[in-house]
Amino acid sequence: MPQLFDATDPLNPLWHEEHLDFYVPVDNTEESFTTCQKRFEDLADLHRQGRLVLVSGERGCGKTALINRCAYWLHGRLRADGLGVEVVDLTQEASDSATVRERLSKVSEALVDKLDLLALLRGDRLYEKRTDPDGTYRNLPGYLAPDQWLIVLLPTVELVEELRYYDARAPQRTVFFAEAPSAVGVQHVSGRTLHLRVDAFEHEHASLFAADRLGRMPAGAVPPLAPEALDEFIQGDRKTTIREMQWLLFGVYETLRVQNSRPDEVTWEHLGRHFVREARRLRGERP
Amino acid sequence: MDAHDPDPNGAVNPYPSSAVAQIADAGSTVMTIPTAAIRRATAVMDGYLTALRAAPQEPAGRVLAVVGDYGTGKTHLAAHLIRHAAERLDGDLQWMHLNAPPDTFVSLYRAFADKLADRRDVVDRQVRRLYADILAVEVRRSRVTEPLAESLLDGSLDPVAVVDTFGMMEHRLLEQLRQRLREVTDNTEFARALTLLLRGGFEDAVWEWIAGRPPAEVLRERGITGTLTATEATALQAMGVFAMLIGYGPNPFVLVIDELDQVLTAAGRRGTEALDKFKEMLHVFAASHTFLIIAGLPDLLDSLPRDVRARSGEQVRMTPLTTAETRGYIRYRQGDRLAPFTEESVVQLVELAHGVPRRVISLCHRLWRQARDRGTPVTPAMVRAAVRELYGGAGTQHVLAEIRQVLVGTGHDAYVPDYFLTDRPDSRVDYWLPVGRDDAGCGILLAGPMLEESDVATVENRARAAHAHRDCELLLVVLEPVPEQFLPRIREAVGREPLLYRPRSFADQLTAEVKAMTGRMEERYPQDGLLVPVAPHLARLDRRQSATQHMLSLLTGALDDLRVRNDQQLAAIHRDLSQLRPPPGAVTEPGADDLLAGLPAPVVEVFERALAAGHLHTRVGTLLTQAFAEGEAGRGARQAVRARIRDGRVHAATGVAALLTELVEAFAQAVAEWYALARQQPGGPTVAQRERLEEICQIFDVVHEYLPVFRLRALRDLVDGPGDGAGPEDLFGDLSSRVRQELLAALPGGAT
């Protein structure tokens, strides 16, 4: 995986365009992306009121990667219309353990800070009141150039109250992207919000994912994954996630890569040994 | 504490200097005498441990109630059970010891939460254990990950780290944990809060909430809205939750709640709700894997309703040490030797210590040292002396103070301390409560340890003297239990069972006894007339008002000053004053000027000076008037008033000044009457008249002696400011002699 700090980091074409090529149509990630594209074909509504795009799902199922992909596409879509557009990443701007009030305030403050740094604000008054989220979102369009659009990546939202706030307050010419755990009560947001779901997947999609990753290697460079290996790993109603698959395959093949002798194929035992090895590492023992 | 005390001679005293057990005692010097109570409690613990091992999934919870008097070894027993269990489990035991506060279950929970806060790891470990259980099921679903299950279950793999590192489905697993916690604790809010403990950043908010504070906003947003200490019910429920949580799984948890009777006594006063919740808590503990030890005084079980008592599981009553057990203990401590103790001294020791282990050990410590110092064996006489030293005088003052507090608190503040019913020294009662007429009343006697025949005889004499001279009800308060053989004699002499002083229950018991005694006396002396039906209410109101006034005086710091009057002195003053007064109808309320009108000028001058000095309260009135004045004079007066008017000494001095004025006026009146008669004798006063004058002067001197005239200084300081000079009281010291001298000088032949 090119340009990733950690093997399990989500894809991010906003930073690395080549990541676009690494999306695998597991679960309904592809359908979700298509839904997003369709929703934003017509931008007329957004001139009147902004929009919240909420992606919910289990941890590691590709929520962040999907948001990054959608934001990248929307950015291009707006640019293609000759509009000014800025992607503002606020995903790290609020702590999980802060109150909703504190989080809203922090995000609003960080948004205005970044817009100010980008010299996108016309006038200083918004900056002075940037810790007041109500005032910020109400007045934001007036402080931006008329053809300036914003794509705002929000921190993870886990409380309905916060979700409803962004649902109701997205300013015109602004699209909020937020991810939420699958358990959050998304039924409480309005129909205006675009809700995309991603989830864990079964054996078939796991194989698809593995084939994609291994297919990128030169022929014969690495041993193939035995057909039954994933059968043993994903049994019964057990499911897996993109993150788990990425961690497992990367770990197993990285270990094999530095070994002197390589097996003809990677079996479920190789996968099992990787888990045991990592468990030892967690216990502070030699892997 | 079981530390040995080095002897001054260098040898080590084999007995601990303090026989107060600490639950943490685990040293090799701790010795447990295998009494019947210890053996029975140990059997209950063994049953618990066996059941837990045999069927870890089945609730093995036990409740063990341990009751006994102070020093009978309840805490020692609890500590023994913990040591015993820890030994059987190779140290793999969680336990906690609480001293119940004399308050509500809310306070008990706070004490529990405080301890828990110091041992966050216990809770954290249990939550992670539950999480590991869930994760183990998850990894066992695949052959690839199955080998991890064992490490998760034995605790060597942290489930949080596993989920994070392996990229497992955290949301779903945490939701499963929340569900499991709800099943375990039967409490949704706890399930939410405890789940949050596994997520970074919420620990402090959750632990603040567990400590009993209202939930922080970040918790309220997540559906945790209740405060655990809001009511006794929520506090008990919270304790139950932790019992379920900590006692979950195959590892045992022992919780000791010592002195529980303190909470139950308080709870009992407020109705049945708290007791119902307590019952529920016992049920929860029994349904968990917790071994709950509740310990308290013998009335712990008596204070519980029958159904709650039934839930209190096994009940162990601490029994006194027998002579054989004590002998065994001494031999153990002294390397299988009995000396310097003897068979006889051990018998005496057990008898006088009533077999109470704490006393036995304290006495052994003291007696061993004495025997060592003297180079003699321990004799029965030494035992008696040691008992007197340890349990005789010490605490008497404290008990007297507590009796006083009860009397005042119940509105009986007309009590007389240290009251002699006759001239005989053995007629002294420690407190006398006048009730009804004819000097009838109730007496409270306080007695030290009754070790010998002479001790009993003293109490018998005191009780009989009281009954002989007054119609009275008596109560004997004893600091030590009365030996069985002396009880019938004490009951017979006093008229009722002696009241043994026990620190926590004494006030309540004494209140009940006093109420009963005074009630009986009031029945014997009903009031006459129309007020009879309301008399009890009036008496109660009066007592209540007295109690209120007393509280006020306490608040203003005037208690001591108001209490200094001695009833005997006052009685004498009244008696003597009545002699100075003329018979009713002779003279009615003459003014000072009228009184002095017929007297010779020098005598008038002496009296006027005395009355002017005694009229300090009049000058106080002037000062108070001045305080309302404008300008500097008013400001100075206000300062003086503010500085001293609340001083109890000023209050007392005002009373003394009023009495003194009355005394001087009465003296002047008697003198004037004497002079009116004496001047009619042509040759001067007769011998009888001279003697009468002498008598009048003596009466004045005697009454003056009784009055605490020195207290007038406080009033003088108020009026004149502090000073060291002679006070007004100095004028009265020779008043009578000057009056006599001037009177006789004014009469023919009188100066001889």
HADDOCK unambig.tbl for C-alpha pairs under 7 A between the chains (distance, minus, plus):
assign (segid A and resid 58 and name CA) (segid B and resid 169 and name CA) 6.17 0.50 0.50
assign (segid A and resid 58 and name CA) (segid B and resid 171 and name CA) 6.00 0.50 0.50
assign (segid A and resid 59 and name CA) (segid B and resid 169 and name CA) 5.69 0.50 0.50
assign (segid A and resid 59 and name CA) (segid B and resid 170 and name CA) 6.14 0.50 0.50
assign (segid A and resid 59 and name CA) (segid B and resid 171 and name CA) 6.44 0.50 0.50
assign (segid A and resid 60 and name CA) (segid B and resid 167 and name CA) 6.54 0.50 0.50
assign (segid A and resid 97 and name CA) (segid B and resid 201 and name CA) 5.30 0.50 0.50
assign (segid A and resid 97 and name CA) (segid B and resid 202 and name CA) 5.89 0.50 0.50
assign (segid A and resid 97 and name CA) (segid B and resid 218 and name CA) 6.75 0.50 0.50
assign (segid A and resid 98 and name CA) (segid B and resid 218 and name CA) 6.39 0.50 0.50
assign (segid A and resid 99 and name CA) (segid B and resid 217 and name CA) 6.39 0.50 0.50
assign (segid A and resid 99 and name CA) (segid B and resid 218 and name CA) 4.85 0.50 0.50
assign (segid A and resid 181 and name CA) (segid B and resid 171 and name CA) 6.73 0.50 0.50
assign (segid A and resid 232 and name CA) (segid B and resid 142 and name CA) 6.39 0.50 0.50
assign (segid A and resid 232 and name CA) (segid B and resid 143 and name CA) 6.19 0.50 0.50
assign (segid A and resid 232 and name CA) (segid B and resid 144 and name CA) 6.59 0.50 0.50
assign (segid A and resid 233 and name CA) (segid B and resid 142 and name CA) 5.42 0.50 0.50
assign (segid A and resid 233 and name CA) (segid B and resid 143 and name CA) 6.58 0.50 0.50
assign (segid A and resid 233 and name CA) (segid B and resid 144 and name CA) 5.38 0.50 0.50
assign (segid A and resid 234 and name CA) (segid B and resid 142 and name CA) 6.57 0.50 0.50
assign (segid A and resid 235 and name CA) (segid B and resid 141 and name CA) 6.80 0.50 0.50
assign (segid A and resid 235 and name CA) (segid B and resid 142 and name CA) 5.97 0.50 0.50
assign (segid A and resid 238 and name CA) (segid B and resid 141 and name CA) 6.99 0.50 0.50
assign (segid A and resid 243 and name CA) (segid B and resid 167 and name CA) 5.71 0.50 0.50
assign (segid A and resid 244 and name CA) (segid B and resid 166 and name CA) 6.25 0.50 0.50
assign (segid A and resid 244 and name CA) (segid B and resid 167 and name CA) 4.71 0.50 0.50
assign (segid A and resid 244 and name CA) (segid B and resid 168 and name CA) 6.32 0.50 0.50
assign (segid A and resid 247 and name CA) (segid B and resid 166 and name CA) 6.92 0.50 0.50
assign (segid A and resid 268 and name CA) (segid B and resid 144 and name CA) 6.20 0.50 0.50
assign (segid A and resid 269 and name CA) (segid B and resid 144 and name CA) 6.73 0.50 0.50
assign (segid A and resid 271 and name CA) (segid B and resid 144 and name CA) 6.30 0.50 0.50
assign (segid A and resid 272 and name CA) (segid B and resid 144 and name CA) 4.24 0.50 0.50
assign (segid A and resid 272 and name CA) (segid B and resid 145 and name CA) 5.90 0.50 0.50
assign (segid A and resid 275 and name CA) (segid B and resid 145 and name CA) 6.45 0.50 0.50
assign (segid A and resid 276 and name CA) (segid B and resid 148 and name CA) 6.80 0.50 0.50
assign (segid A and resid 283 and name CA) (segid B and resid 156 and name CA) 6.75 0.50 0.50
assign (segid A and resid 283 and name CA) (segid B and resid 157 and name CA) 6.23 0.50 0.50
